[in-house]
Amino acid sequence: TQESTATIIKVEERITVLSRKAAGRSRKEQVLVSNAEQLCIVVAAAQPDYKKRLIDRYLIAADKGDLAPMIVVNKIDLIPDEYRPDFVDDLRVYSDDLGIPVMFTSSTTGEGIAELERELQAHVSLLAGPSGVGKSSIINLISNIPQAVGEISRKYDKGRHTTTAAIVIPLRNGGTVIDTPGIREFALWELGLDELPFYFEEFAPFAENCRFNSCSHTHEPGCAVKAAVDQSLIDEERYVSYLNIRAETSDR
């Protein structure tokens, strides 16, 4: 076979970016995608269960990279109707408190797909999330370019990779999506300890009442943020995300 060659004729200015710290001990930035307009964080209602700690990391990366975020919860058909209200309530911290669109879809029944397609029209949207949440299945419903679909590992309740590189896919009704390989861990790039609380904006009204102006909201006496967590005024899982990211950032 003949080797093909390509020539770079122009390098566009980087306006938006989704990046993370490269895997392993490397202290380098790994740029996943540049110049998308919005980040669709795709998770599953079940099989595998969604994890707020991963959602929170994507949200910080989107904010740092000037991407408009939305959360897409696929496989909603796996949640019985009687449990739906509690399930939706668990995600209101994002939709109600932070103003981030949260959409519920099912690539099996088609629920929510038309609404999602409207949100993606006329935009360049990046789809990111763990393996096995149904990103490729969603794309198959809104584009004319079939994508491979994988299965869930029953032993580990984790998806198998079906997308191995970022793929640009035109949508049938306008717009473009960029499908990315599933990610299980997302280490944030160049995040300072001082700026971290600003990405947890629901802390702000309570932080004003902390005893110490330099309160880290981890161990100090008189911390109003910790008190708000104890009173269920701040989502506990979001607070645990904050602690984990802070510890990870301190270790670098």
PEHUTA-V51467 format. One record per pair of residues at least 24 apart in sequence whose C-alpha atoms are under 8 Angstrom apart, sorted by the first residue. I is the first residue (numbers start at 0). J is the second residue. D is the distance in whole Angstrom. If there is no record, write none. Layout:
((I;J;D) (I;J;D))
This chain:
((14;65;8) (15;64;5) (15;65;5) (15;66;6) (16;61;8) (16;64;5) (16;65;7) (16;66;7) (17;60;6) (17;61;6) (17;64;6) (17;66;8) (18;60;7) (18;64;8) (18;187;8) (18;188;7) (19;60;7) (19;185;6) (19;186;6) (19;187;5) (19;188;5) (20;185;8) (20;186;5) (20;187;6) (20;188;5) (20;189;8) (21;186;8) (22;186;8) (28;188;6) (31;165;8) (32;125;8) (32;165;8) (35;66;7) (35;123;5) (35;124;6) (35;125;6) (36;66;6) (36;67;6) (36;122;6) (36;123;5) (36;124;6) (36;125;8) (37;66;5) (37;67;4) (37;68;6) (37;69;8) (37;122;8) (37;123;7) (37;124;5) (37;125;6) (38;66;6) (38;67;6) (38;68;5) (38;69;6) (38;124;6) (38;125;5) (38;126;6) (38;127;7) (39;68;6) (39;69;5) (39;70;6) (39;71;6) (39;124;7) (39;125;6) (39;126;5) (39;127;6) (40;68;7) (40;69;6) (40;70;5) (40;71;6) (40;126;6) (40;127;5) (40;128;6) (41;70;6) (41;71;5) (41;72;6) (41;73;7) (41;126;7) (41;127;6) (41;128;5) (41;129;8) (41;132;7) (41;133;8) (41;134;7) (42;70;8) (42;71;6) (42;72;5) (42;73;6) (42;128;6) (42;129;7) (42;132;5) (43;72;5) (43;73;5) (43;74;6) (43;75;7) (43;132;5) (43;133;7) (44;72;6) (44;73;6) (44;74;6) (44;75;5) (44;77;7) (44;78;7) (45;74;7) (45;75;8) (45;77;7) (45;78;8) (46;131;8) (46;132;8) (46;151;7) (46;156;6) (46;157;7) (47;131;7) (47;132;7) (47;151;8) (47;156;5) (47;157;6) (47;158;7) (51;236;7) (51;237;7) (51;240;8) (52;236;7) (52;237;7) (52;239;8) (52;240;5) (53;184;7) (53;185;7) (55;237;7) (55;240;7) (56;185;7) (56;186;8) (56;187;7) (57;185;8) (59;198;6) (60;187;7) (62;198;8) (68;99;7) (68;100;8) (69;99;6) (69;100;5) (69;101;6) (69;102;8) (70;99;7) (70;100;6) (70;101;5) (70;102;6) (71;101;6) (71;102;5) (71;103;6) (71;104;7) (72;101;7) (72;102;6) (72;103;5) (72;104;6) (73;103;6) (73;104;5) (73;105;5) (73;106;7) (73;132;7) (73;133;7) (74;104;6) (74;105;5) (74;106;7) (74;107;7) (74;132;8) (74;133;8) (75;103;6) (75;104;6) (75;105;6) (76;105;6) (76;107;8) (76;108;7) (92;234;7) (96;201;7) (97;200;8) (97;201;7) (106;133;7) (106;136;6) (106;137;6) (106;140;7) (112;137;8) (112;140;8) (112;141;8) (116;141;7) (119;174;6) (119;175;8) (119;176;8) (120;170;8) (120;172;7) (120;173;5) (120;174;5) (120;175;8) (121;173;6) (121;174;4) (121;175;7) (122;174;5) (122;175;6) (123;174;6) (123;175;5) (123;176;6) (123;177;8) (124;174;8) (124;175;6) (124;176;5) (124;177;6) (125;176;6) (125;177;5) (125;178;6) (125;179;8) (126;176;7) (126;177;6) (126;178;5) (126;179;6) (127;178;7) (127;179;6) (127;180;7) (127;181;7) (127;182;8) (128;180;8) (128;181;6) (128;182;6) (128;183;8) (129;158;7) (129;180;8) (129;181;4) (129;182;5) (129;183;5) (130;157;7) (130;158;4) (130;159;6) (130;160;6) (130;161;8) (130;180;7) (130;181;4) (130;182;6) (130;183;7) (131;157;6) (131;158;4) (131;159;6) (131;160;7) (131;181;8) (132;158;7) (134;178;7) (135;162;8) (135;178;8) (141;170;6) (141;171;6) (141;172;8) (142;168;7) (142;169;7) (142;170;4) (142;171;5) (142;172;8) (143;170;7) (143;171;6) (144;168;7) (190;248;7) (191;248;7) (192;245;7) (192;248;7) (192;249;7) (195;241;8) (195;245;7) (196;241;8) (199;241;8) (201;233;7) (202;233;7) (217;242;7))
